[in-house]
């Protein structure tokens, strides 16, 4: 263990790692000056960080060395980036200044380090330091994309060593990684880094789920490889006969992507059938285009195995927005299972794994702008709106990190890559802001369509404008892209502020008539009643007259759907104010908080995810100081941990006595006489479970339906699910996520 060595021995070990880095870096031996610069950067960082240790106990210098190694070996960056990686924390954590770095290493290294240095100074108490830091990072990225690449390297090493952090920081860092940094890695084409960031986030947010899925993958690994090897044998014979130089690999789905698919499809691990895939990487022949050779290999594969027609993905003719190129098809394998086959050249494979750096390595100087260039330009436009709220900016940026894309054509045949769900109005703003402001409709495939018409991949769109058209605030209801939302909000910024002030005044006047004042509990009831997300939305719609307070008595009388009988108990770990993730921190004392009928108003269950005792939860302290409990996998909780990590408190159920909470079980299977009676009998025999209602339908010999239950905790629920699963004819039993409609049912 490094921490067991002396300081001198650790420093010598760090120097050896730097030498190994230089030896393994393909771009570090171009000149002696490059090597001197890297060693000089290491010695300065080592001196500056002397005496500092990470929470794991080893000298702090191992962190910048590890970040530099990721940058060089896993991303493919050069000497300037490596020097900046070695120095990335010296300005923030030591007495070294940016001016010192500029004198010693030049303006480029100093500029990159500046972009990686966190913001200092006092912020408005309502601002998010995380969001402001990320915004500054993006400003630097626009000037030099190496800033974000090094930040990804820094985040990857922090995630690899997250074990040593306190629990509440692990949750916050993991959520921030999943919410922002993994999608950024995806957008820059860094597939290997994106996958590892996602898996590590799952490992620390849901350790039991991660351990269980990893064990299942490992136990089946030999079977996956055997299956792919059997399928590959005739393909190898055909490719060898054709004189193709190639490599066939078995690609296994990542733990996170398996878990996400299980959540989306509501199926167990055993029903995920595309866990393994085949990847064919070939060395292209100079006399033929890569595209031609990809289709030739596709022909070999589909001659041997029948393809699934709707699963052909051609990312060679039109690459993905992150530069990804490949040909994907799904074929029926020899064992009667669908298997995905990915076909790539060596160049495509390097770009797929190493992303942006590889993209620029292969890009000719005269090449036209890529989709990555277009994406950077869109971020530049967003950053030009200096007055926007940092959290709003973070959400808008997140919108730009879409995973699913469509390709839409202009009347002249130019391709625009946009997120799924984009409308004709989004397309207008994508072309030009003024075009969006004056858009009145569009011709989609020569047919007249409204602004809200949702586009599909392959559509050809012509925007129709009028000088008399002006932006409408209602447009926000159907646009999907960050650029469109930002432009519309910008057009109404001052007007919106006035409406918000008027709305707040109206609400205050209404409440004063009832001898009440605005508080978080009332605002939550209003948000729930009008289906709005923020207090500003309530004030704005009130001020503009879009909603009325005629039903104030009914709104204030809303009751929770939970049956609180006596009390339940949670353990809250305190969140500290130390913003430095690598500084030594004392684990905060844990306090038990008993929620009784008297103090229940200080704690609320989030309506978005409705966790019950036994679920993995975190607490968020809102503006009024109230703790809001979220399921840890709730998208809202992930967003809050990523943008408001200082308000997140780690939480665990300690015990839960007399709580009854609404849960919905979705059950399906083969219909037979008396099966519903058998199911309800099992439930009625459970002492800790009460049924509220039962809804079943039968058609063509198959039944499906929902049972609404009041249940105490996940242990009781899992036991009941296990018993129901054993009933003859039952195929699937799942806990269904509650919705607003379900609460009223």
C-alpha positions in Angstrom: 0.0 0.0 0.0 1.4 3.4 -1.0 0.4 5.0 2.3 2.6 2.6 4.2 5.7 3.8 2.4 7.9 6.7 3.6 7.4 10.2 2.0 10.7 9.8 0.1 9.7 6.3 -1.2 6.3 7.6 -2.3 7.8 10.5 -4.2 10.3 8.2 -5.9 7.3 5.9 -6.9 5.5 9.0 -8.3 8.6 9.9 -10.4 8.6 6.3 -11.8 5.0 6.6 -12.8 5.7 9.9 -14.6 8.6 8.1 -16.5 6.2 5.3 -17.4 3.7 7.9 -18.6 6.3 9.5 -20.9 7.3 6.1 -22.2 3.7 5.1 -23.0 2.5 8.4 -24.4 2.6 8.4 -28.2 2.8 12.2 -28.4 5.4 12.8 -25.7 8.6 12.0 -27.5 8.4 14.4 -30.4 11.1 16.7 -28.9 13.4 16.8 -25.8 11.6 20.1 -24.8 8.3 18.2 -24.3 9.9 15.7 -21.9 11.6 18.5 -20.0 8.4 20.4 -19.7 6.5 17.3 -18.3 9.3 16.6 -15.7 9.5 20.3 -14.8 5.7 20.4 -14.2 5.9 17.3 -12.0 8.7 18.7 -9.8 6.8 22.0 -9.4 3.5 20.2 -8.5 5.4 17.8 -6.1 7.0 20.7 -4.3 3.7 22.7 -4.2 1.7 19.8 -2.8 4.4 18.6 -0.4 2.9 17.6 2.9 -0.6 17.2 1.5 -2.3 13.8 1.5 -5.5 12.4 0.0 -8.2 10.9 2.2 -6.9 7.4 1.3 -3.5 8.3 2.9 -1.1 8.5 0.0 0.7 11.7 -1.0 -1.5 14.1 -3.0 0.9 14.2 -5.9 -0.4 10.7 -7.0 -3.7 12.3 -8.0 -2.3 14.8 -10.6 0.0 12.0 -11.9 -3.0 9.7 -12.3 -5.0 12.5 -14.1 -2.1 13.1 -16.5 -1.9 9.4 -17.2 -5.6 9.2 -18.1 -5.2 12.2 -20.3 -2.2 10.8 -22.2 -3.0 7.1 -22.4 -6.8 6.8 -22.3 -7.7 10.1 -24.1 -4.5 10.6 -26.2 -3.6 14.1 -25.3 -0.1 15.6 -25.8 2.7 17.2 -23.7 0.9 20.6 -23.1 -2.2 18.8 -21.7 0.0 16.5 -19.6 1.8 19.4 -18.0 -1.5 21.2 -17.3 -2.9 17.9 -15.8 0.1 17.7 -13.4 -0.4 21.3 -12.4 -4.2 21.4 -12.4 -4.6 21.8 -8.6 -1.6 24.0 -7.7 -3.4 27.4 -8.2 -6.4 26.3 -6.2 -4.6 24.5 -3.4 -1.2 26.1 -3.0 0.5 29.5 -3.2 1.4 29.2 -6.9 -0.3 31.8 -9.0 -1.4 31.7 -12.7 1.2 34.4 -13.4 3.9 32.0 -12.0 2.6 29.2 -14.3 2.6 31.5 -17.4 6.2 32.6 -16.8 7.4 29.0 -16.3 5.2 27.1 -18.8 3.7 29.6 -21.2 0.2 31.0 -21.7 -1.4 27.8 -23.0 -0.7 25.7 -19.9 -1.7 28.6 -17.6 -5.0 29.1 -19.5 -5.9 25.4 -19.2 -5.1 25.4 -15.5 -7.2 28.5 -15.1 -10.2 26.8 -16.7 -9.8 23.9 -14.3 -9.6 26.1 -11.2 -12.8 26.3 -9.2 -14.4 29.7 -8.7 -13.6 31.7 -5.6 -15.4 34.5 -3.7 -18.8 34.9 -2.3 -21.9 33.8 -4.2 -25.5 34.7 -3.7 -26.9 32.2 -1.2 -29.5 31.1 -3.8 -26.9 30.4 -6.5 -25.4 26.9 -7.0 -21.6 26.9 -6.6 -21.6 23.6 -8.5 -23.5 25.1 -11.5 -21.4 28.3 -11.5 -18.2 26.2 -11.5 -19.4 24.1 -14.4 -20.4 27.3 -16.3 -16.9 28.6 -15.9 -15.5 25.3 -17.0 -17.5 25.6 -20.2 -16.4 29.1 -20.9 -12.8 27.8 -20.8 -13.8 24.8 -22.9 -15.0 27.0 -25.8 -11.5 28.6 -25.9 -9.7 25.3 -25.5 -11.5 22.0 -25.5 -8.6 20.4 -23.6 -10.0 22.0 -20.5 -13.1 19.7 -20.5 -11.1 16.7 -21.5 -8.7 17.1 -18.5 -11.7 17.7 -16.3 -13.1 14.3 -17.4 -9.7 12.7 -16.6 -9.8 14.4 -13.2 -13.3 13.2 -12.5 -12.5 9.7 -13.7 -9.7 9.4 -11.2 -11.8 10.9 -8.4 -14.5 8.3 -9.1 -11.9 5.5 -9.1 -10.8 6.5 -5.6 -14.2 7.5 -4.2 -14.2 4.8 -1.5 -12.2 7.1 0.8 -14.8 9.9 0.7 -17.6 10.4 3.3 -20.9 8.8 2.3 -22.8 12.1 1.6 -20.0 13.3 -0.7 -20.0 10.0 -2.5 -23.7 10.4 -3.3 -23.2 14.0 -4.4 -20.1 13.3 -6.6 -21.7 10.2 -8.1 -24.9 12.0 -9.0 -23.0 15.0 -10.5 -21.0 12.5 -12.6 -24.0 10.7 -13.9 -26.0 13.9 -14.5 -23.3 16.0 -16.3 -19.9 14.4 -16.8 -20.9 11.0 -18.2 -23.2 12.7 -20.8 -20.3 15.1 -21.7 -18.0 12.2 -22.2 -20.6 10.6 -24.4 -21.1 13.9 -26.4 -17.3 14.0 -27.0 -17.2 10.4 -28.1 -15.2 9.1 -25.1 -17.1 5.8 -24.9 -14.7 4.0 -22.6 -14.6 6.8 -20.1 -18.4 7.4 -20.3 -19.1 3.8 -19.6 -16.7 3.6 -16.6 -18.1 6.9 -15.2 -21.7 5.4 -15.4 -20.7 2.1 -13.8 -18.8 3.8 -11.0 -21.8 6.2 -10.3 -24.1 3.2 -10.1 -21.5 1.4 -7.8 -21.6 4.3 -5.2 -25.2 5.3 -5.5 -26.7 1.7 -5.5 -23.9 -0.6 -4.2 -26.1 -3.6 -3.7 -27.6 -3.4 -7.2 -24.1 -2.9 -8.7 -22.6 -5.9 -6.8 -25.5 -8.2 -7.8 -25.4 -7.3 -11.5 -21.6 -7.5 -11.6 -21.7 -11.0 -10.1 -24.3 -12.2 -12.6 -22.3 -10.8 -15.5 -19.1 -12.5 -14.2 -20.8 -15.8 -13.7 -22.2 -15.7 -17.3 -19.0 -14.3 -19.0 -17.7 -17.7 -20.2 -21.1 -18.5 -21.7 -21.2 -15.1 -23.5 -17.7 -15.7 -25.0 -18.5 -19.3 -26.0 -21.7 -18.1 -27.8 -19.9 -15.3 -29.7 -17.0 -17.7 -30.6 -19.5 -20.2 -32.0 -21.2 -17.5 -34.1 -17.9 -16.0 -35.2 -16.4 -19.3 -36.6 -18.1 -19.3 -40.1 -17.7 -15.5 -40.3 -13.9 -15.9 -39.8 -13.8 -18.5 -42.6 -15.5 -16.1 -45.0 -13.4 -13.1 -44.1 -10.1 -15.1 -44.2 -11.1 -16.4 -47.7 -11.7 -12.8 -48.8 -8.3 -11.7 -47.5 -9.7 -9.2 -44.9 -7.4 -8.3 -42.0 -9.7 -8.1 -39.0 -10.3 -8.8 -35.3 -13.5 -10.1 -33.8 -14.3 -9.1 -30.2 -17.1 -10.0 -27.8 -18.6 -6.8 -26.4 -20.4 -7.1 -23.1 -23.0 -4.5 -22.1 -22.0 -2.3 -19.2 -23.5 -2.8 -15.7 -25.1 0.6 -15.8 -26.7 0.1 -19.3 -28.1 -3.3 -18.2 -29.6 -1.7 -15.1 -31.0 1.2 -17.0 -32.6 -1.2 -19.5 -34.1 -3.2 -16.6 -35.6 0.0 -15.2 -36.9 1.2 -18.6 -38.5 -2.1 -19.6 -39.4 -3.2 -16.1 -37.8 -6.7 -16.6 -35.3 -8.7 -14.5 -31.7 -9.4 -15.5 -32.6 -12.8 -17.0 -34.8 -11.1 -19.6 -32.1 -8.8 -21.0 -31.2 -10.6 -24.2 -28.6 -8.2 -25.8 -26.0 -8.4 -23.1 -23.3 -9.6 -25.5 -22.6 -8.4 -29.0 -20.0 -9.0 -31.7 -17.6 -6.3 -32.8 -15.7 -6.7 -36.1 -12.8 -4.3 -36.4 -11.0 -4.4 -39.8 -7.8 -2.9 -41.3 -9.0 -1.1 -44.4 -7.5 -1.6 -47.8 -6.2 1.5 -49.4 -7.8 0.9 -52.8 -11.4 0.8 -51.4 -13.4 3.2 -49.3 -14.1 2.2 -45.7 -17.8 2.5 -46.3 -17.6 0.0 -49.2 -15.6 -2.5 -47.0 -18.1 -2.1 -44.1 -21.0 -3.0 -46.4 -19.0 -6.0 -47.8 -18.5 -7.4 -44.3 -22.2 -6.7 -43.6 -23.0 -8.8 -46.6 -20.8 -11.7 -45.3 -22.6 -11.6 -41.9 -26.1 -11.4 -43.3 -25.5 -14.2 -45.8 -24.7 -16.4 -42.8 -27.3 -15.1 -40.4 -30.7 -13.6 -41.1 -30.9 -9.9 -40.1 -33.7 -8.2 -38.2 -34.9 -5.6 -40.7 -35.8 -2.8 -38.2 -32.4 -3.0 -36.4 -30.0 -1.8 -39.1 -28.1 1.3 -38.0 -26.1 3.1 -40.6 -23.8 5.6 -38.9 -21.3 5.5 -41.7 -23.3 7.5 -44.2 -24.3 10.1 -41.5 -22.1 9.8 -38.3 -23.5 10.5 -34.9 -23.2 14.0 -33.5 -20.2 12.9 -31.3 -18.3 11.6 -34.4 -19.2 8.0 -34.0 -19.1 5.9 -37.2 -20.0 2.3 -37.5 -22.5 -0.1 -39.1 -24.8 -2.0 -36.7 -27.1 -4.9 -37.5 -28.9 -7.4 -35.4 -29.0 -11.0 -36.6 -30.4 -14.3 -35.5 -27.5 -16.3 -34.0 -27.0 -20.1 -34.3 -28.6 -20.6 -30.9 -31.8 -18.9 -31.7 -31.0 -15.5 -30.1 -30.8 -12.1 -31.6 -27.2 -10.8 -31.5 -26.0 -7.3 -32.4 -23.0 -7.1 -34.8 -21.0 -3.9 -35.0 -18.7 -3.3 -38.0 -15.9 -0.7 -37.8 -12.6 0.2 -39.4 -9.6 0.6 -37.1 -10.0 4.4 -37.5 -13.7 4.2 -36.5 -12.8 2.0 -33.5 -10.2 4.5 -32.2 -12.7 7.4 -32.6 -15.4 5.4 -30.9 -13.2 4.6 -27.9 -11.1 7.7 -27.6 -13.5 10.3 -29.0 -12.5 13.9 -29.5 -8.7 13.6 -29.5 -8.9 10.8 -32.1 -11.4 12.7 -34.1 -9.0 15.6 -34.5 -6.1 13.2 -35.2 -7.9 12.0 -38.3 -9.5 15.2 -39.3 -7.9 17.0 -42.3 -7.2 20.7 -41.9 -9.5 21.5 -44.8 -12.4 19.3 -43.6 -15.7 21.0 -43.1 -17.1 21.6 -39.6 -18.1 18.4 -37.8 -21.1 17.9 -35.5 -18.8 18.4 -32.6 -17.8 21.8 -33.9 -21.5 22.6 -34.2 -22.1 21.5 -30.7 -19.3 23.7 -29.3 -20.8 26.6 -31.3 -24.2 26.0 -29.7 -22.6 26.1 -26.2 -20.9 29.3 -27.1 -24.3 30.8 -28.0 -25.7 29.7 -24.6 -22.8 31.2 -22.8 -23.4 34.6 -24.4 -26.5 34.9 -22.3 -24.5 36.1 -19.2 -27.6 37.0 -17.2 -29.2 33.6 -17.1 -29.5 31.8 -13.7 -26.7 29.2 -13.2 -29.1 26.4 -12.4 -31.3 27.2 -15.5 -28.1 27.2 -17.6 -27.1 23.8 -16.2 -30.5 22.4 -17.1 -30.3 23.9 -20.6 -26.8 22.5 -21.0 -28.1 19.1 -19.9 -30.7 19.2 -22.6 -27.9 19.6 -25.2 -26.4 16.3 -24.0 -29.1 14.2 -25.7 -28.3 10.5 -26.2 -31.0 9.8 -28.8 -30.8 11.8 -32.0 -32.7 12.3 -35.3 -31.4 13.7 -38.6 -33.4 16.4 -40.3 -32.8 17.9 -43.7 -33.0 21.5 -44.9 -34.6 22.2 -48.3 -31.1 22.2 -49.8 -30.2 18.8 -48.4 -28.1 19.9 -45.4 -28.3 17.6 -42.4 -29.1 18.9 -38.9 -28.7 16.5 -36.0 -31.3 17.2 -33.3 -32.7 15.5 -30.2 -35.6 13.1 -30.4 -38.8 15.1 -29.7 -37.7 18.2 -31.6 -40.4 20.2 -33.2 -40.5 22.4 -36.3 -39.9 25.4 -34.1 -36.8 23.8 -32.6 -35.6 23.3 -36.2 -36.2 27.0 -37.0 -34.1 28.1 -33.9 -31.4 25.6 -34.8 -30.9 27.4 -38.2 -31.0 30.9 -36.8 -32.5 32.7 -33.8 -34.3 35.3 -35.9 -35.9 32.5 -38.0 -37.2 31.0 -34.8 -38.7 34.3 -33.6 -40.6 34.9 -36.9 -41.6 31.3 -37.5 -45.3 30.7 -38.2 -45.2 27.1 -39.5 -43.2 24.7 -41.6 -43.5 22.5 -44.6 -42.5 19.0 -43.5 -41.9 16.7 -46.5 -43.8 19.4 -48.6 -46.9 19.2 -46.2 -47.9 22.2 -44.1 -47.5 21.6 -40.4 -47.8 23.7 -37.2 -44.9 24.9 -35.1 -45.5 22.2 -32.6 -45.2 19.4 -35.1 -42.8 16.7 -33.8 -40.1 15.9 -36.4 -38.9 12.4 -37.3 -35.5 11.3 -38.6 -35.3 11.8 -42.4 -37.8 14.7 -42.5 -37.1 17.5 -44.9 -38.2 20.8 -43.4 -38.8 24.3 -44.8 -39.5 27.0 -42.3 -42.2 29.6 -43.1 -41.9 33.0 -41.5 -43.7 36.3 -41.2 -42.4 39.7 -40.1 -45.5 40.1 -38.0 -44.8 37.0 -35.9 -43.3 37.6 -32.5 -42.2 35.1 -29.8 -44.9 33.5 -27.6 -44.2 32.4 -24.1 -46.4 29.3 -24.7 -43.8 28.1 -27.2 -41.8 26.8 -24.2 -44.5 24.1 -23.8 -43.4 22.2 -26.9 -39.8 23.1 -27.8 -37.2 20.4 -26.8 -33.8 21.9 -27.5 -31.8 24.0 -25.1 -31.1 26.7 -27.8 -34.9 27.2 -28.4 -35.7 27.4 -24.7 -32.9 29.8 -24.0 -33.8 32.1 -26.9 -37.5 32.2 -25.9 -36.8 32.9 -22.3 -34.3 35.6 -23.3 -37.0 37.3 -25.4 -39.3 37.4 -22.3 -36.8 38.0 -19.5 -37.9 41.4 -18.4 -41.6 40.8 -19.0 -41.3 37.5 -17.0 -39.7 39.3 -14.0 -42.7 41.8 -13.9 -45.3 39.0 -14.1 -43.5 37.1 -11.3 -43.5 40.1 -9.0 -47.3 40.7 -9.7 -48.0 37.0 -9.1 -46.2 36.9 -5.8 -48.1 40.0 -4.7 -51.5 38.5 -5.8 -50.8 35.3 -3.8 -49.7 37.2 -0.8 -52.9 39.3 -0.8 -55.0 36.1 -1.1 -53.3 34.4 1.8 -53.4 37.5 4.0 -57.2 37.4 3.7 -57.0 34.0 5.4 -54.4 35.2 7.9 -51.7 33.2 6.2 -48.4 34.0 4.6 -46.4 32.4 1.7 -44.5 29.3 2.9 -43.1 26.2 1.4 -46.0 23.9 2.3 -48.5 26.2 0.6 -46.3 26.5 -2.5 -46.0 22.8 -2.8 -49.7 22.4 -2.7 -50.1 25.0 -5.4 -47.4 23.3 -7.6 -49.1 20.0 -7.2 -52.6 21.4 -7.9 -51.5 23.3 -11.1 -48.9 20.7 -12.2 -46.1 23.3 -12.1 -42.4 22.7 -11.2 -41.2 25.8 -9.5 -42.5 28.7 -7.4 -41.5 31.1 -10.2 -43.8 29.2 -12.5 -46.7 29.7 -10.0 -46.0 33.5 -9.6 -45.6 33.9 -13.4 -48.8 32.2 -14.3 -50.7 34.0 -11.6 -49.3 37.4 -12.7 -50.2 36.7 -16.3 -53.7 35.4 -15.4 -53.0 31.9 -16.8 -54.2 30.4 -13.5 -56.7 31.6 -10.8 -56.9 31.2 -7.1 -60.7 30.7 -7.1 -60.3 27.2 -5.5 -57.9 28.3 -2.7 -59.9 26.5 -0.1 -59.8 23.2 -2.0 -56.0 23.7 -2.7 -55.1 24.3 0.9 -57.3 21.3 2.0 -55.3 18.8 -0.1 -54.3 15.8 1.9 -51.5 13.3 1.4 -52.3 9.9 -0.1 -50.2 8.3 2.6 -51.8 6.7 5.7 -49.6 8.0 8.5 -50.7 6.1 11.6 -48.0 6.8 14.2 -44.4 7.4 13.3 -41.3 6.3 11.4 -37.6 6.9 12.0 -34.8 7.9 9.7 -31.1 8.5 10.2 -29.7 11.7 8.7 -26.0 12.1 8.1 -25.1 15.8 8.3 -23.8 17.5 5.2 -20.8 19.7 5.8 -19.8 22.9 4.1 -16.4 21.8 3.0 -16.3 22.2 -0.8 -13.0 20.6 -1.2 -13.5 17.0 -2.2 -9.9 16.0 -1.6 -9.3 17.7 1.7 -9.4 15.7 5.0 -12.9 15.7 6.4 -14.3 14.4 9.6 -17.4 12.3 9.1 -20.3 14.3 10.6 -22.1 12.9 13.5 -25.3 11.0 12.7 -28.4 12.0 14.5 -31.7 10.0 14.8 -34.8 12.0 14.0 -38.1 10.5 15.0 -41.0 11.8 12.9 -44.3 11.8 14.9 -47.7 13.3 14.2 -46.4 16.5 15.9 -43.3 17.2 13.8 -44.3 15.5 10.5 -44.7 18.9 8.8 -40.8 19.4 9.0 -40.3 16.4 6.7 -42.0 15.5 3.4 -42.0 12.7 0.9 -41.2 13.8 -2.6 -44.2 13.5 -4.9 -42.0 12.7 -7.9 -40.8 9.3 -6.7 -42.8 8.5 -3.5 -40.2 6.4 -1.6 -41.4 4.1 1.1 -39.5 2.8 4.2 -36.7 0.5 3.1 -36.1 2.3 -0.3 -32.7 3.9 -0.8 -33.3 7.6 -0.1 -31.5 10.9 0.2 -32.8 14.1 1.9 -32.7 17.5 0.2 -32.9 20.6 2.4 -35.2 23.1 0.6 -35.3 26.9 0.8 -37.5 26.7 3.9 -35.2 24.3 5.7 -37.6 21.4 5.3 -36.1 18.0 4.4 -37.6 16.4 1.3 -37.0 12.7 0.9 -36.3 11.3 -2.6 -35.5 7.9 -3.9 -31.8 7.8 -4.7 -32.5 6.8 -8.3 -35.1 9.5 -8.8 -34.1 11.8 -11.7 -35.0 14.9 -9.7 -32.8 13.7 -6.8 -29.9 13.1 -9.3 -30.4 16.6 -10.6 -30.4 18.1 -7.1 -27.3 16.2 -6.1 -25.5 17.3 -9.2 -26.5 21.0 -8.9 -27.2 21.5 -5.1 -24.9 19.0 -3.5 -24.3 21.2 -0.5 -28.0 20.7 0.5 -28.0 16.9 0.2 -28.0 14.9 3.4 -27.3 11.1 3.4 -30.3 9.3 4.8 -31.1 5.8 5.9 -34.2 4.1 7.4 -33.3 2.9 10.9 -36.7 1.5 11.9 -40.3 2.0 10.8 -43.1 1.1 13.1 -46.7 1.9 12.0 -46.5 3.4 8.5 -48.8 2.4 5.8 -48.0 3.7 2.3 -49.7 3.3 -1.1 -47.9 0.9 -3.5 -49.1 -0.4 -6.8 -48.2 -4.0 -8.0 -48.5 -4.7 -11.7 -49.2 -8.4 -12.4 -49.5 -10.3 -15.7 -49.6 -13.9 -16.7 -51.6 -16.8 -18.3 -55.3 -16.6 -17.3 -57.0 -19.4 -15.6 -60.2 -19.8 -13.5 -59.8 -18.6 -9.9 -56.4 -16.9 -10.3 -57.5 -13.5 -9.1 -59.2 -15.0 -6.1 -56.0 -16.9 -5.3 -54.0 -13.7 -5.6 -56.3 -11.6 -3.3 -56.3 -14.5 -0.8 -52.5 -14.4 -0.5 -52.6 -10.6 0.1 -55.4 -10.8 2.6 -53.4 -13.3 4.7 -50.5 -10.9 5.0 -50.9 -9.1 8.4 -48.9 -6.0 7.3 -50.7 -5.4 4.0 -54.1 -3.9 3.2 -55.7 -3.8 -0.3 -57.3 -0.6 -1.5 -58.4 -1.7 -4.9 -57.9 -4.4 -7.6 -58.1 -3.9 -11.4 -57.6 -6.9 -13.7 -58.4 -7.5 -17.4 -58.2 -10.7 -19.4 -57.9 -11.1 -23.2 -56.9 -14.0 -25.4 -55.9 -16.2 -22.5 -53.6 -13.6 -20.9 -54.4 -11.4 -17.9 -52.8 -8.2 -16.6 -53.8 -5.7 -14.0 -52.9 -3.6 -10.9 -53.4 -4.2 -7.2 -53.3 -1.0 -5.0 -51.9 -1.9 -1.5 -51.1 -0.1 1.7 -47.8 -1.5 2.9 -45.3 -0.8 5.6 -41.8 -1.3 4.0 -39.9 -2.8 1.2 -39.1 -6.0 3.2 -42.9 -6.8 3.4 -43.3 -5.8 -0.2 -40.5 -8.1 -1.5 -41.9 -11.0 0.6 -45.3 -10.5 -0.9 -43.9 -10.2 -4.5 -42.0 -13.5 -3.9 -45.2 -15.3 -2.8 -47.3 -13.9 -5.7 -44.5 -14.9 -8.2 -44.9 -18.6 -7.2 -48.6 -18.7 -8.1 -49.2 -20.9 -11.1 -49.8 -18.8 -14.2 -48.2 -15.6 -12.9 -45.5 -14.5 -15.3 -44.4 -11.0 -14.0 -44.9 -9.1 -10.7 -43.4 -5.6 -10.6 -43.7 -2.6 -8.3 -45.1 0.2 -10.5 -44.1 3.8 -10.2 -47.0 6.0 -8.8 -48.3 8.9 -10.9 -50.7 11.7 -10.1 -53.5 9.7 -11.7 -52.7 6.7 -9.5 -52.9 8.9 -6.3 -56.4 9.9 -7.2 -57.5 6.4 -8.3 
